[in-house]
């Protein structure tokens, strides 16, 4: 079974353009990783300035390797200080699991 994660980012309004550009770069690079089954950044329809990251990974090893990539560190540098509060991470599991 794969590992599904969603992360909600509440972005400082005047940093939204910079953050969405950084997410586009991160998504493009991450989708090339072998264990990345899905990696999409989406804008919330209900909440202005909220970016939702939707991830699906083959396994924990794939996540661990992803977090060690240089472009992940670059992304984190680009978005430093761009959030109103810490990102809200949801690691998901099926209801009947």
Biopython code that builds the backbone (N, CA, C, O; Angstrom):
import numpy as np
from Bio.PDB.StructureBuilder import StructureBuilder

atoms = [
    (1, "UNK", "N", (0.838, -1.177, 0.000)),
    (1, "UNK", "CA", (0.000, 0.000, 0.000)),
    (1, "UNK", "C", (0.883, 1.241, 0.000)),
    (1, "UNK", "O", (1.886, 1.294, 0.712)),
    (2, "UNK", "N", (0.516, 2.223, -0.786)),
    (2, "UNK", "CA", (1.282, 3.462, -0.863)),
    (2, "UNK", "C", (0.992, 4.348, 0.357)),
    (2, "UNK", "O", (0.093, 4.067, 1.150)),
    (3, "UNK", "N", (1.769, 5.411, 0.482)),
    (3, "UNK", "CA", (1.618, 6.360, 1.584)),
    (3, "UNK", "C", (1.096, 7.669, 1.001)),
    (3, "UNK", "O", (1.737, 8.288, 0.153)),
    (4, "UNK", "N", (-0.075, 8.076, 1.471)),
    (4, "UNK", "CA", (-0.692, 9.315, 1.001)),
    (4, "UNK", "C", (-0.555, 10.388, 2.064)),
    (4, "UNK", "O", (-0.758, 10.144, 3.253)),
    (5, "UNK", "N", (-0.204, 11.590, 1.601)),
    (5, "UNK", "CA", (0.005, 12.724, 2.506)),
    (5, "UNK", "C", (-0.601, 13.967, 1.856)),
    (5, "UNK", "O", (-0.465, 14.172, 0.650)),
    (6, "UNK", "N", (-1.265, 14.790, 2.656)),
    (6, "UNK", "CA", (-1.644, 16.127, 2.215)),
    (6, "UNK", "C", (-1.054, 17.113, 3.205)),
    (6, "UNK", "O", (-0.979, 16.847, 4.405)),
    (7, "UNK", "N", (-0.638, 18.248, 2.683)),
    (7, "UNK", "CA", (-0.065, 19.295, 3.529)),
    (7, "UNK", "C", (-0.717, 20.611, 3.141)),
    (7, "UNK", "O", (-0.753, 20.973, 1.965)),
    (8, "UNK", "N", (-1.235, 21.329, 4.141)),
    (8, "UNK", "CA", (-1.855, 22.628, 3.909)),
    (8, "UNK", "C", (-0.884, 23.733, 4.307)),
    (8, "UNK", "O", (-0.350, 23.736, 5.416)),
    (9, "UNK", "N", (-0.664, 24.668, 3.389)),
    (9, "UNK", "CA", (0.236, 25.793, 3.611)),
    (9, "UNK", "C", (-0.575, 27.085, 3.569)),
    (9, "UNK", "O", (-1.149, 27.421, 2.533)),
    (10, "UNK", "N", (-0.627, 27.801, 4.669)),
    (10, "UNK", "CA", (-1.303, 29.089, 4.758)),
    (10, "UNK", "C", (-0.249, 30.155, 4.453)),
    (10, "UNK", "O", (0.584, 30.473, 5.301)),
    (11, "UNK", "N", (-0.293, 30.701, 3.244)),
    (11, "UNK", "CA", (0.775, 31.551, 2.722)),
    (11, "UNK", "C", (0.511, 33.027, 3.038)),
    (11, "UNK", "O", (-0.623, 33.498, 2.952)),
    (12, "UNK", "N", (1.564, 33.738, 3.402)),
    (12, "UNK", "CA", (1.489, 35.189, 3.574)),
    (12, "UNK", "C", (1.066, 35.761, 2.218)),
    (12, "UNK", "O", (1.703, 35.471, 1.206)),
    (13, "UNK", "N", (-0.011, 36.578, 2.182)),
    (13, "UNK", "CA", (-0.566, 37.022, 0.895)),
    (13, "UNK", "C", (0.448, 37.626, -0.081)),
    (13, "UNK", "O", (0.394, 37.320, -1.272)),
    (14, "UNK", "N", (1.348, 38.453, 0.377)),
    (14, "UNK", "CA", (2.273, 39.090, -0.568)),
    (14, "UNK", "C", (3.423, 38.173, -1.006)),
    (14, "UNK", "O", (4.275, 38.586, -1.793)),
    (15, "UNK", "N", (3.452, 36.941, -0.504)),
    (15, "UNK", "CA", (4.469, 35.962, -0.915)),
    (15, "UNK", "C", (3.881, 34.868, -1.808)),
    (15, "UNK", "O", (4.590, 33.945, -2.209)),
    (16, "UNK", "N", (2.592, 34.969, -2.116)),
    (16, "UNK", "CA", (1.899, 33.901, -2.849)),
    (16, "UNK", "C", (2.542, 33.614, -4.213)),
    (16, "UNK", "O", (2.730, 32.450, -4.566)),
    (17, "UNK", "N", (2.873, 34.635, -4.968)),
    (17, "UNK", "CA", (3.457, 34.431, -6.294)),
    (17, "UNK", "C", (4.804, 33.709, -6.181)),
    (17, "UNK", "O", (5.080, 32.787, -6.949)),
    (18, "UNK", "N", (5.624, 34.116, -5.246)),
    (18, "UNK", "CA", (6.925, 33.484, -5.029)),
    (18, "UNK", "C", (6.757, 32.030, -4.599)),
    (18, "UNK", "O", (7.483, 31.155, -5.071)),
    (19, "UNK", "N", (5.811, 31.772, -3.715)),
    (19, "UNK", "CA", (5.586, 30.420, -3.208)),
    (19, "UNK", "C", (5.056, 29.503, -4.304)),
    (19, "UNK", "O", (5.515, 28.368, -4.429)),
    (20, "UNK", "N", (4.101, 29.971, -5.097)),
    (20, "UNK", "CA", (3.560, 29.102, -6.146)),
    (20, "UNK", "C", (4.626, 28.793, -7.200)),
    (20, "UNK", "O", (4.645, 27.688, -7.742)),
    (21, "UNK", "N", (5.502, 29.736, -7.496)),
    (21, "UNK", "CA", (6.605, 29.465, -8.432)),
    (21, "UNK", "C", (7.536, 28.399, -7.859)),
    (21, "UNK", "O", (7.980, 27.507, -8.582)),
    (22, "UNK", "N", (7.832, 28.488, -6.565)),
    (22, "UNK", "CA", (8.699, 27.489, -5.920)),
    (22, "UNK", "C", (8.032, 26.112, -5.918)),
    (22, "UNK", "O", (8.703, 25.099, -6.116)),
    (23, "UNK", "N", (6.726, 26.072, -5.698)),
    (23, "UNK", "CA", (6.007, 24.789, -5.738)),
    (23, "UNK", "C", (6.027, 24.188, -7.135)),
    (23, "UNK", "O", (6.173, 22.974, -7.279)),
    (24, "UNK", "N", (5.885, 25.009, -8.160)),
    (24, "UNK", "CA", (5.927, 24.486, -9.532)),
    (24, "UNK", "C", (7.263, 23.792, -9.801)),
    (24, "UNK", "O", (7.304, 22.705, -10.379)),
    (25, "UNK", "N", (8.349, 24.429, -9.378)),
    (25, "UNK", "CA", (9.675, 23.839, -9.564)),
    (25, "UNK", "C", (9.822, 22.544, -8.770)),
    (25, "UNK", "O", (10.330, 21.547, -9.282)),
    (26, "UNK", "N", (9.373, 22.567, -7.514)),
    (26, "UNK", "CA", (9.468, 21.383, -6.661)),
    (26, "UNK", "C", (8.658, 20.227, -7.243)),
    (26, "UNK", "O", (9.140, 19.095, -7.282)),
    (27, "UNK", "N", (7.454, 20.496, -7.688)),
    (27, "UNK", "CA", (6.601, 19.443, -8.244)),
    (27, "UNK", "C", (7.229, 18.837, -9.499)),
    (27, "UNK", "O", (7.252, 17.616, -9.655)),
    (28, "UNK", "N", (7.731, 19.675, -10.382)),
    (28, "UNK", "CA", (8.333, 19.171, -11.613)),
    (28, "UNK", "C", (9.510, 18.253, -11.317)),
    (28, "UNK", "O", (9.647, 17.200, -11.939)),
    (29, "UNK", "N", (10.355, 18.641, -10.377)),
    (29, "UNK", "CA", (11.520, 17.811, -10.028)),
    (29, "UNK", "C", (11.091, 16.535, -9.315)),
    (29, "UNK", "O", (11.594, 15.454, -9.621)),
    (30, "UNK", "N", (10.178, 16.651, -8.379)),
    (30, "UNK", "CA", (9.760, 15.503, -7.570)),
    (30, "UNK", "C", (9.065, 14.445, -8.406)),
    (30, "UNK", "O", (9.237, 13.252, -8.154)),
    (31, "UNK", "N", (8.294, 14.853, -9.385)),
    (31, "UNK", "CA", (7.578, 13.879, -10.233)),
    (31, "UNK", "C", (8.524, 12.967, -10.999)),
    (31, "UNK", "O", (8.104, 11.925, -11.503)),
    (32, "UNK", "N", (9.783, 13.340, -11.091)),
    (32, "UNK", "CA", (10.779, 12.514, -11.768)),
    (32, "UNK", "C", (11.326, 11.414, -10.862)),
    (32, "UNK", "O", (11.985, 10.490, -11.339)),
    (33, "UNK", "N", (11.060, 11.507, -9.566)),
    (33, "UNK", "CA", (11.571, 10.516, -8.615)),
    (33, "UNK", "C", (10.829, 9.190, -8.797)),
    (33, "UNK", "O", (9.620, 9.161, -9.029)),
    (34, "UNK", "N", (11.575, 8.110, -8.686)),
    (34, "UNK", "CA", (11.022, 6.778, -8.909)),
    (34, "UNK", "C", (9.848, 6.461, -7.976)),
    (34, "UNK", "O", (8.858, 5.885, -8.427)),
    (35, "UNK", "N", (9.928, 6.811, -6.723)),
    (35, "UNK", "CA", (8.890, 6.446, -5.761)),
    (35, "UNK", "C", (7.754, 7.433, -5.626)),
    (35, "UNK", "O", (6.833, 7.210, -4.841)),
    (36, "UNK", "N", (7.800, 8.532, -6.384)),
    (36, "UNK", "CA", (6.737, 9.540, -6.319)),
    (36, "UNK", "C", (5.602, 9.133, -7.248)),
    (36, "UNK", "O", (5.727, 9.232, -8.468)),
    (37, "UNK", "N", (4.504, 8.678, -6.674)),
    (37, "UNK", "CA", (3.346, 8.255, -7.458)),
    (37, "UNK", "C", (2.462, 9.443, -7.811)),
    (37, "UNK", "O", (1.819, 9.461, -8.860)),
    (38, "UNK", "N", (2.437, 10.435, -6.925)),
    (38, "UNK", "CA", (1.702, 11.681, -7.163)),
    (38, "UNK", "C", (2.354, 12.764, -6.321)),
    (38, "UNK", "O", (2.726, 12.535, -5.171)),
    (39, "UNK", "N", (2.486, 13.949, -6.908)),
    (39, "UNK", "CA", (3.027, 15.093, -6.179)),
    (39, "UNK", "C", (2.482, 16.346, -6.858)),
    (39, "UNK", "O", (3.058, 16.841, -7.827)),
    (40, "UNK", "N", (1.358, 16.855, -6.333)),
    (40, "UNK", "CA", (0.654, 17.980, -6.941)),
    (40, "UNK", "C", (0.412, 19.079, -5.918)),
    (40, "UNK", "O", (-0.019, 18.813, -4.796)),
    (41, "UNK", "N", (0.688, 20.295, -6.307)),
    (41, "UNK", "CA", (0.352, 21.462, -5.493)),
    (41, "UNK", "C", (-0.913, 22.076, -6.084)),
    (41, "UNK", "O", (-1.004, 22.299, -7.292)),
    (42, "UNK", "N", (-1.885, 22.343, -5.218)),
    (42, "UNK", "CA", (-3.177, 22.869, -5.649)),
    (42, "UNK", "C", (-3.523, 24.109, -4.826)),
    (42, "UNK", "O", (-3.083, 24.253, -3.685)),
    (43, "UNK", "N", (-4.306, 24.991, -5.414)),
    (43, "UNK", "CA", (-4.819, 26.143, -4.683)),
    (43, "UNK", "C", (-6.186, 25.783, -4.110)),
    (43, "UNK", "O", (-6.998, 25.145, -4.779)),
    (44, "UNK", "N", (-6.430, 26.190, -2.888)),
    (44, "UNK", "CA", (-7.727, 25.939, -2.263)),
    (44, "UNK", "C", (-8.782, 26.830, -2.909)),
    (44, "UNK", "O", (-8.556, 28.021, -3.119)),
    (45, "UNK", "N", (-9.923, 26.249, -3.218)),
    (45, "UNK", "CA", (-11.056, 27.016, -3.740)),
    (45, "UNK", "C", (-11.784, 27.758, -2.611)),
    (45, "UNK", "O", (-12.426, 28.781, -2.849)),
    (46, "UNK", "N", (-11.680, 27.238, -1.388)),
    (46, "UNK", "CA", (-12.419, 27.807, -0.265)),
    (46, "UNK", "C", (-11.625, 28.835, 0.537)),
    (46, "UNK", "O", (-12.209, 29.732, 1.143)),
    (47, "UNK", "N", (-10.316, 28.713, 0.543)),
    (47, "UNK", "CA", (-9.496, 29.562, 1.403)),
    (47, "UNK", "C", (-8.404, 30.249, 0.584)),
    (47, "UNK", "O", (-7.502, 29.603, 0.050)),
    (48, "UNK", "N", (-8.511, 31.558, 0.502)),
    (48, "UNK", "CA", (-7.538, 32.345, -0.239)),
    (48, "UNK", "C", (-6.150, 32.186, 0.385)),
    (48, "UNK", "O", (-6.013, 32.132, 1.607)),
    (49, "UNK", "N", (-5.144, 32.113, -0.447)),
    (49, "UNK", "CA", (-3.747, 32.020, -0.016)),
    (49, "UNK", "C", (-3.405, 30.710, 0.687)),
    (49, "UNK", "O", (-2.485, 30.657, 1.503)),
    (50, "UNK", "N", (-4.147, 29.659, 0.367)),
    (50, "UNK", "CA", (-3.823, 28.333, 0.901)),
    (50, "UNK", "C", (-3.418, 27.431, -0.270)),
    (50, "UNK", "O", (-4.140, 27.289, -1.256)),
    (51, "UNK", "N", (-2.243, 26.832, -0.120)),
    (51, "UNK", "CA", (-1.755, 25.849, -1.090)),
    (51, "UNK", "C", (-1.853, 24.480, -0.427)),
    (51, "UNK", "O", (-1.452, 24.315, 0.725)),
    (52, "UNK", "N", (-2.381, 23.507, -1.148)),
    (52, "UNK", "CA", (-2.510, 22.142, -0.646)),
    (52, "UNK", "C", (-1.602, 21.252, -1.487)),
    (52, "UNK", "O", (-1.728, 21.185, -2.710)),
    (53, "UNK", "N", (-0.694, 20.578, -0.810)),
    (53, "UNK", "CA", (0.201, 19.640, -1.471)),
    (53, "UNK", "C", (-0.383, 18.240, -1.303)),
    (53, "UNK", "O", (-0.648, 17.801, -0.184)),
    (54, "UNK", "N", (-0.583, 17.538, -2.428)),
    (54, "UNK", "CA", (-1.143, 16.190, -2.411)),
    (54, "UNK", "C", (-0.049, 15.237, -2.882)),
    (54, "UNK", "O", (0.439, 15.338, -4.008)),
    (55, "UNK", "N", (0.327, 14.315, -2.004)),
    (55, "UNK", "CA", (1.434, 13.403, -2.281)),
    (55, "UNK", "C", (0.981, 11.953, -2.158)),
    (55, "UNK", "O", (0.137, 11.618, -1.327)),
    (56, "UNK", "N", (1.554, 11.110, -2.993)),
    (56, "UNK", "CA", (1.367, 9.661, -2.882)),
    (56, "UNK", "C", (2.724, 9.036, -3.177)),
    (56, "UNK", "O", (3.302, 9.257, -4.242)),
    (57, "UNK", "N", (3.224, 8.259, -2.233)),
    (57, "UNK", "CA", (4.564, 7.682, -2.303)),
    (57, "UNK", "C", (4.504, 6.167, -2.283)),
    (57, "UNK", "O", (3.625, 5.577, -1.655)),
    (58, "UNK", "N", (5.439, 5.548, -2.970)),
    (58, "UNK", "CA", (5.504, 4.090, -3.012)),
    (58, "UNK", "C", (5.745, 3.508, -1.628)),
    (58, "UNK", "O", (5.162, 2.483, -1.274)),
    (59, "UNK", "N", (6.610, 4.161, -0.836)),
    (59, "UNK", "CA", (6.938, 3.663, 0.498)),
    (59, "UNK", "C", (7.718, 4.729, 1.277)),
    (59, "UNK", "O", (8.022, 5.798, 0.747)),
    (60, "UNK", "N", (8.034, 4.427, 2.525)),
    (60, "UNK", "CA", (8.752, 5.381, 3.371)),
    (60, "UNK", "C", (10.158, 5.659, 2.841)),
    (60, "UNK", "O", (10.669, 6.769, 2.991)),
    (61, "UNK", "N", (10.774, 4.673, 2.233)),
    (61, "UNK", "CA", (12.110, 4.870, 1.657)),
    (61, "UNK", "C", (12.074, 5.969, 0.594)),
    (61, "UNK", "O", (12.978, 6.803, 0.529)),
    (62, "UNK", "N", (11.040, 5.970, -0.231)),
    (62, "UNK", "CA", (10.903, 7.003, -1.264)),
    (62, "UNK", "C", (10.765, 8.389, -0.635)),
    (62, "UNK", "O", (11.342, 9.354, -1.137)),
    (63, "UNK", "N", (10.011, 8.498, 0.452)),
    (63, "UNK", "CA", (9.857, 9.775, 1.148)),
    (63, "UNK", "C", (11.197, 10.217, 1.720)),
    (63, "UNK", "O", (11.585, 11.377, 1.584)),
    (64, "UNK", "N", (11.894, 9.298, 2.352)),
    (64, "UNK", "CA", (13.187, 9.622, 2.957)),
    (64, "UNK", "C", (14.181, 10.111, 1.905)),
    (64, "UNK", "O", (14.908, 11.077, 2.138)),
    (65, "UNK", "N", (14.213, 9.448, 0.748)),
    (65, "UNK", "CA", (15.104, 9.869, -0.330)),
    (65, "UNK", "C", (14.709, 11.244, -0.865)),
    (65, "UNK", "O", (15.568, 12.079, -1.151)),
    (66, "UNK", "N", (13.416, 11.468, -0.996)),
    (66, "UNK", "CA", (12.921, 12.766, -1.466)),
    (66, "UNK", "C", (13.407, 13.899, -0.565)),
    (66, "UNK", "O", (13.872, 14.932, -1.046)),
    (67, "UNK", "N", (13.296, 13.695, 0.723)),
    (67, "UNK", "CA", (13.655, 14.754, 1.671)),
    (67, "UNK", "C", (15.147, 15.081, 1.651)),
    (67, "UNK", "O", (15.554, 16.120, 2.172)),
    (68, "UNK", "N", (15.965, 14.217, 1.061)),
    (68, "UNK", "CA", (17.415, 14.439, 0.972)),
    (68, "UNK", "C", (17.829, 15.120, -0.335)),
    (68, "UNK", "O", (19.008, 15.421, -0.525)),
    (69, "UNK", "N", (16.888, 15.363, -1.225)),
    (69, "UNK", "CA", (17.214, 15.952, -2.516)),
    (69, "UNK", "C", (17.599, 17.426, -2.371)),
    (69, "UNK", "O", (17.035, 18.148, -1.549)),
    (70, "UNK", "N", (18.549, 17.851, -3.166)),
    (70, "UNK", "CA", (19.004, 19.242, -3.138)),
    (70, "UNK", "C", (17.874, 20.215, -3.474)),
    (70, "UNK", "O", (17.800, 21.300, -2.896)),
    (71, "UNK", "N", (16.995, 19.837, -4.405)),
    (71, "UNK", "CA", (15.907, 20.737, -4.783)),
    (71, "UNK", "C", (14.868, 20.888, -3.673)),
    (71, "UNK", "O", (14.138, 21.879, -3.653)),
    (72, "UNK", "N", (14.786, 19.935, -2.758)),
    (72, "UNK", "CA", (13.903, 20.105, -1.597)),
    (72, "UNK", "C", (14.491, 21.167, -0.673)),
    (72, "UNK", "O", (13.767, 22.042, -0.197)),
    (73, "UNK", "N", (15.789, 21.098, -0.417)),
    (73, "UNK", "CA", (16.458, 22.110, 0.405)),
    (73, "UNK", "C", (16.335, 23.486, -0.242)),
    (73, "UNK", "O", (16.121, 24.483, 0.448)),
    (74, "UNK", "N", (16.471, 23.541, -1.564)),
    (74, "UNK", "CA", (16.339, 24.799, -2.300)),
    (74, "UNK", "C", (14.924, 25.354, -2.151)),
    (74, "UNK", "O", (14.743, 26.551, -1.930)),
    (75, "UNK", "N", (13.922, 24.481, -2.272)),
    (75, "UNK", "CA", (12.532, 24.896, -2.091)),
    (75, "UNK", "C", (12.322, 25.483, -0.695)),
    (75, "UNK", "O", (11.716, 26.545, -0.552)),
    (76, "UNK", "N", (12.815, 24.801, 0.323)),
    (76, "UNK", "CA", (12.633, 25.273, 1.698)),
    (76, "UNK", "C", (13.283, 26.629, 1.914)),
    (76, "UNK", "O", (12.754, 27.456, 2.657)),
    (77, "UNK", "N", (14.410, 26.866, 1.282)),
    (77, "UNK", "CA", (15.063, 28.173, 1.368)),
    (77, "UNK", "C", (14.209, 29.248, 0.707)),
    (77, "UNK", "O", (14.056, 30.343, 1.248)),
    (78, "UNK", "N", (13.653, 28.939, -0.458)),
    (78, "UNK", "CA", (12.842, 29.906, -1.197)),
    (78, "UNK", "C", (11.571, 30.297, -0.464)),
    (78, "UNK", "O", (11.119, 31.436, -0.586)),
    (79, "UNK", "N", (10.986, 29.381, 0.291)),
    (79, "UNK", "CA", (9.707, 29.663, 0.962)),
    (79, "UNK", "C", (9.860, 30.006, 2.445)),
    (79, "UNK", "O", (8.867, 30.174, 3.153)),
    (80, "UNK", "N", (11.091, 30.107, 2.904)),
    (80, "UNK", "CA", (11.332, 30.426, 4.319)),
    (80, "UNK", "C", (10.631, 31.735, 4.691)),
    (80, "UNK", "O", (10.817, 32.760, 4.035)),
    (81, "UNK", "N", (9.831, 31.685, 5.744)),
    (81, "UNK", "CA", (9.120, 32.861, 6.229)),
    (81, "UNK", "C", (7.873, 33.214, 5.447)),
    (81, "UNK", "O", (7.285, 34.270, 5.678)),
    (82, "UNK", "N", (7.449, 32.355, 4.522)),
    (82, "UNK", "CA", (6.301, 32.658, 3.667)),
    (82, "UNK", "C", (4.973, 32.156, 4.221)),
    (82, "UNK", "O", (3.929, 32.359, 3.602)),
    (83, "UNK", "N", (5.001, 31.503, 5.381)),
    (83, "UNK", "CA", (3.775, 30.922, 5.924)),
    (83, "UNK", "C", (3.320, 31.668, 7.170)),
    (83, "UNK", "O", (4.129, 32.104, 7.989)),
    (84, "UNK", "N", (2.000, 31.804, 7.293)),
    (84, "UNK", "CA", (1.429, 32.452, 8.469)),
    (84, "UNK", "C", (1.560, 31.571, 9.707)),
    (84, "UNK", "O", (1.668, 32.075, 10.825)),
    (85, "UNK", "N", (1.551, 30.273, 9.508)),
    (85, "UNK", "CA", (1.723, 29.295, 10.592)),
    (85, "UNK", "C", (2.377, 28.058, 9.998)),
    (85, "UNK", "O", (2.481, 27.936, 8.777)),
    (86, "UNK", "N", (2.809, 27.159, 10.832)),
    (86, "UNK", "CA", (3.474, 25.943, 10.344)),
    (86, "UNK", "C", (2.527, 25.161, 9.429)),
    (86, "UNK", "O", (1.325, 25.104, 9.689)),
    (87, "UNK", "N", (3.058, 24.565, 8.370)),
    (87, "UNK", "CA", (2.218, 23.729, 7.497)),
    (87, "UNK", "C", (1.523, 22.627, 8.298)),
    (87, "UNK", "O", (2.077, 22.101, 9.264)),
    (88, "UNK", "N", (0.316, 22.292, 7.885)),
    (88, "UNK", "CA", (-0.505, 21.303, 8.574)),
    (88, "UNK", "C", (-0.456, 20.001, 7.773)),
    (88, "UNK", "O", (-1.038, 19.908, 6.693)),
    (89, "UNK", "N", (0.237, 19.007, 8.307)),
    (89, "UNK", "CA", (0.486, 17.752, 7.604)),
    (89, "UNK", "C", (-0.562, 16.699, 7.988)),
    (89, "UNK", "O", (-0.872, 16.501, 9.162)),
    (90, "UNK", "N", (-1.092, 16.035, 6.964)),
    (90, "UNK", "CA", (-2.035, 14.928, 7.153)),
    (90, "UNK", "C", (-1.461, 13.696, 6.481)),
    (90, "UNK", "O", (-1.441, 13.616, 5.253)),
    (91, "UNK", "N", (-0.999, 12.743, 7.257)),
    (91, "UNK", "CA", (-0.602, 11.447, 6.699)),
    (91, "UNK", "C", (-1.853, 10.584, 6.764)),
    (91, "UNK", "O", (-2.402, 10.370, 7.845)),
    (92, "UNK", "N", (-2.303, 10.092, 5.636)),
    (92, "UNK", "CA", (-3.615, 9.448, 5.537)),
    (92, "UNK", "C", (-3.506, 7.922, 5.590)),
    (92, "UNK", "O", (-2.499, 7.332, 5.200)),
    (93, "UNK", "N", (-4.588, 7.307, 6.090)),
    (93, "UNK", "CA", (-4.722, 5.859, 6.050)),
    (93, "UNK", "C", (-6.188, 5.546, 5.778)),
    (93, "UNK", "O", (-7.075, 6.295, 6.186)),
    (94, "UNK", "N", (-6.435, 4.444, 5.093)),
    (94, "UNK", "CA", (-7.825, 4.075, 4.798)),
    (94, "UNK", "C", (-8.619, 3.865, 6.097)),
    (94, "UNK", "O", (-8.055, 3.444, 7.107)),
    (95, "UNK", "N", (-9.869, 4.146, 6.071)),
    (95, "UNK", "CA", (-10.742, 4.017, 7.236)),
    (95, "UNK", "C", (-10.735, 2.617, 7.815)),
    (95, "UNK", "O", (-10.803, 2.455, 9.033)),
    (96, "UNK", "N", (-10.655, 1.607, 6.970)),
    (96, "UNK", "CA", (-10.723, 0.231, 7.428)),
    (96, "UNK", "C", (-9.367, -0.424, 7.616)),
    (96, "UNK", "O", (-9.282, -1.642, 7.772)),
    (97, "UNK", "N", (-8.310, 0.368, 7.602)),
    (97, "UNK", "CA", (-6.950, -0.214, 7.742)),
    (97, "UNK", "C", (-6.597, -0.468, 9.194)),
    (97, "UNK", "O", (-5.503, -0.950, 9.488)),
]
sb = StructureBuilder()
sb.init_structure("model")
sb.init_model(0)
sb.init_chain("A")
sb.init_seg("    ")
for serial, (resi, resn, name, xyz) in enumerate(atoms, 1):
    if name == "N":
        sb.init_residue(resn, " ", resi, " ")
    sb.init_atom(name, np.array(xyz, "f"), 0.0, 1.0, " ", f" {name:<3s}", serial, name[0])
structure = sb.get_structure()
